[in-house]
């Protein structure tokens, strides 16, 4: 690792960049204090939009499979909720609903 004062780095920028490209780390200082670190940019390519989309779809499918295992779906939960409401009776009373109520 090289440590170089900023005022000196101005005149040596090309050489410092070459050193960083070769894997060396360069730290620039001001008044003896570290200010910035120069490191090599990773050479990985960004995945294409299509590759990212496919990865997201795969994650969603895995999540759906995990969530859907043995658990009731929304429709089943809704029907269960309605059955519980029907069994509770009329509001503010303890009387169950009459089978033909409202007819």
N, C-alpha and C positions, 0 to 999 in steps of 0.2 A: 504494500500500500504506500502510495506516494502522498505526501502532504505538501501542498504548494500554496503560498500566499496568493490572494486574488490578483494583486497588482502584477505579479510575475506570471500568473496563468494567462493574462491577456496577451502577452507576447509569445507564449508557448502553447496556445490552444491547439494547434494542429498536432503537435507532438503528444499532448496529453490525450487527445482523442484517439490517436493511434494506440497509445498504451492501454486505454480502456477497451478498445476493440480487441486487443490481444488478451483481455481477461483481467487486467490489473485494475485495482480500485484506486481512484484519485480523490483526495479530500482537499477542498479549497478552504483556506483560513483567512480570517480578517483579524488583525491585531492578536494573532496567536490562538484565536478561538475557531473551532470547527464551524463552518457555515453551511457547506453543501458537500455531498458525496456524489461523485460521478461513477456510474456503473454501466456495464454493457446491457443494452436492451435485449431481452430474450428473443430468440429467433423463431419462436413458434408462430405459426400462421393462425389467424382467426378462423374459426369454423364458419362455413357458409351458412346463410340464413336457413337453407333447407336442412342442413345437418343439425342446426340448433332446434329447428321445428320438430324434426324426427326424435331428437333426444327428449324434448318436452312431452311429445305424444307418448313416448315409451314410459316416462315417469308417471304421467297421468293414468295410463293403463295399469301400471303396477299398483298405483294408489287405489284405483277403483277395485282391482282384484283383492287387495288387502282389506279394504273397507267392506266390500260386499260379502266376505266369507262368513256365512252363518248368521248374519245380522238381518233383521227384517228391513225391507225397503220402506220408502215413504208411504206408499199406499197401504201396506200392512199396518204401519204405525197409526195412520190416520183412521183406518177402520177400527182398530183397537181403541183409540181415543173416543170415537163416536159410540162404541158399545159401552164404554165406561160412563159416558155422559148419559146415555139412555137408561142405564141401571141406577143412576143416582136419584131419580125421582124429580118431582117438580121443584123449582127453586123455592127456597125458604120453608120447605116442608120436609118431613121425613117420609112422606108417602111416595111409594114407587109410582111411576106413570101407569095409568090404566091402559090396557092393550088397545082399546078403541077410543082413546082420548082424542078429542078434536073432530070427531065425525058426527 
